Amino acid sequence: MEEYVYLGCFLFGLLFTIGSVVFGHHFGGHDAHFDLGTGGHAEAGYEHSGMPGVSPFSPTTICAFITAFGGFGLIFSHIPATSNVWVSTPLSLFGGFLIAAAVLSLFSFVFHKTQSSSEGRIGALVGRTATVITPIPAAGVGEIAYVQGGSRYTAPAREQNGVAVANGKTVTITRIAESQFFVSAV
């Protein structure tokens, strides 16, 4: 009897995963947002910070637990030493929690890397050099290009003292206010 429970859990988790992939691919282009009080997505869960992420109670984590529980249960119920339901069930629960924790850790790591703020990186630009790519007129706005982390970026810029700076000149970033950079000619 317990073999049917394990098989049911495994098949439910497997079919849920396959269904999520198929329906997510064909119907996933339309974000459905639910107000959870923190602006998180219902399908991903949310963290204490209010940023979308994976929760231990998200469908992804729960499905991983159910699938792993069923899979480990099927394996343990066919091994003579662990075929007793009082042995296979705790081992399957442990295996399910272990796999769910691994999935939670993996997705948390991925979401943390993809949703980290660029604010600290922008603040580190003060004192660095850049090149004027659109001339900065006196008391006006031009454009600079700078390299950070191996990538080239552009930003609107004003000269700190309001003087004109020609195209191609090297400047130093002195401060950043909102999305505008202030520079001084080198």
N, C-alpha and C positions, 0 to 999 in steps of 0.2 A: 504494500500500500504506500509506504513512504517513497518508493521509487517513482510513483505517479506524481507525488507532490514535487519531488526534485525535478522531474521531467517537465511538469507544468510551469514551475518557476523558470527553468532554463528556456523553454519555448516562449513564454511570455516576454522575458527580457530580450531574447533574440528577435522576436517579431516586432517588439516595440522599437528596438534599435533600427531594424531594417525599415520599418514604417516611418520612423523619424527621418531617415536618410532620403527615402523616396518622396514623402510628402514635403519635406523641407526643401528638396531640390525643385519640385514642381510648383509648390505653393508658398515657398519661403521668402519670396521677394517682397512680401507685404508684411512689414513689421506690425505686429499687434502688441501694443503697449498697455500694460495694466498699471494703475496707480497703486503701488505698494507702500506708499508713504515715503519712499526714498528715491523714486524715479527709476528703480531697477526693472529689469526685464523679468517677466514671470517665468520664462523658460530657463533662464540662467540662475535665477535667485539673486540675492544681493548680500553684500557684506555690511558690517557695522558702519563703514565709511559712507554708505550710500552709493558706492560705485558698483556697477554691474559686476558680477563675478559668479563663482560657483559656490553654492551653499551645501553643507552636508545633507540638507533636506531638498535639494534640487532634484527634478526628475532624472537628470543625468546620473547623479550619484546613487539614487535609489535604484534605478534600473541596473546599474553596474553591480550593486549588491545582490539584487534578486537573480540576475543572470549567473553571477559567480556562485551564489548559494546553491542554485540548481545544478550547475556544472560540477561543483565539488561534491555535492550530495550524490550525483550519479556515479562519480568516480569512487567515492568512499563506500558506497553501498555495494559495489562489485568487488571490493578487496576483502578477502575473508577475515582479516584481522580487524577491519573497521566496518563490517557489514551490519553490526548491531545498530539499531536506530539510536541508542543512547550514546554511541560513540560517533557515528557518522554525522548526526545533527550538530553537536557542538563543534566538530571539526569543520563542517560546512559553514556554520555561522562565522567561525573565525576566518576561514578563507574568504567568505563574502565581505566581511568587514575589512580585511586586508586589501582586497582588490578595490573596494569602494574608496578606501583611504588613498590608494595609489592613484586612482582616477581623480579624486579631489585634489591631490597634490599636483598632479600634472596640469590640470586645467587652471588651478590657482596660479601656478608658475607662469603659464602661457598668458593668462589674463593680466597678471601683474606686469609682465614685460610689455604687453601691447597697450596698456592703459596708463603707463607711468607718465607723469607730467613732464613737459619740456621746460617748465618754468625755471628749474635749477640750471638747466643747460643754457638757457638764454641769459640768465644772470651771470654766468661764467664768461660771457663774451666781452664784458667791460674790460678795457685795456688791450684788447686784441686789435689787430690791423684788418682793414678791409679796403676794397678798391671801389672808387666811384664809377658806376656804369651809366648813370644818367646825371648830367651836370647838376650841381646844387647851386641854384641862384641865390643871390644875397637875400637873406631873410626868407628863403623859400625852401621847398622840399625837392630833393632829388632821390637817387636810388644808389644803394651800395650793394656789393656782393662780398660775401665772406665764406670761409670754409670752416665747417665744424664736423668733427667725426668722419672726415673723408668725403662729406657731401657739400656741395656748393649751394648756398642760400642767398636770396636777395631780400632787401628790406627798404622801406622808405626811410630817408635820413635827412636831417637838418644839420648845418654846421653850428657848433656850440655858440660861437660869437656872432653868428648871422652873416659871415662873409661868404662870398661865392667860392666854389671849389670846382675845378674843371674835370672833365671826363678823364678817367685813367689815373687820377691821382690817388696816392695811398693816404688813408686816414686812420685815425685811432678811434675806436668806439669809446665814448666817455660815459654815456649813460643810456638807459633804455626807459622810455616812458610809454606805457601801454604798448602799441605796436610800432612806435616810431623810435628810431635810433638817433642819438645825438653824437656827432663826431667832431674831431678837430684835425686839421691838416697836419701831416707829419712834416 
